[in-house]
């Protein structure tokens, strides 16, 4: 029997295809202690990708049946809107239990995904605004998970009116800390150099995100991923589905 060289996590902290089992970039840490984790090893990438895509398709169909969402994930951005009967659900899921932050005009949920990292990537966005619900997704080739996390935030903010009060939820500490702790602003002020003098990564996307934040009143909130939040799970599904699609446009800003 051929030795497994690829590991697929379809239900875990960060679903995806992994080249190693152990380590920070491995599959094992994604399912350790995760209730009802679903994963499997494969000797070839083709087998791993096929099994991963089959599960994504199944989850996408189940989600579409439950939410009655129109349309499907594509490589281009596609807005989706739920029927009026689902407005109550959107309002209830706009703020996680226990959130005491002030009311915002717009609530955005985001997530990014990347197969092999770097590799094919995708992003997913859910926007709750004016009693309506919108979804956006897309993907790129040869990119990273961090770039897709940033891109999800950028796409979300690009689809709200300038001057809006926005609460943006992300499960990426890289993104949230970069804004909340002022890292990105200091990088920009130093000509995109970090405190150690090394170039800041993803400067093109950070620059776009900072510009959008200056056009709106944006509150970034870190949300732990895969704890049952409906919109976070939906964003993850959109991102994973987009990442698994073929013929992505190149991520011109990636410097790997």
PEHUBEL-V345650 format. One record per helix or strand of 2 or more residues. SS is the DSSP state (H for helix, E for strand). FROM is the first residue (numbers start at 1). TO is the last residue. If there is no record, write none. Layout:
# PEHUBEL-V345650
[[SS & FROM & TO] [SS & FROM & TO]]
This chain:
# PEHUBEL-V345650
[[E & 6 & 11] [E & 16 & 18] [H & 28 & 31] [E & 38 & 42] [H & 45 & 67] [H & 84 & 93] [E & 106 & 114] [E & 119 & 129] [E & 132 & 143] [H & 145 & 158] [E & 165 & 170] [H & 173 & 180] [H & 183 & 189] [H & 203 & 215] [E & 217 & 222] [H & 230 & 243] [E & 249 & 250]]
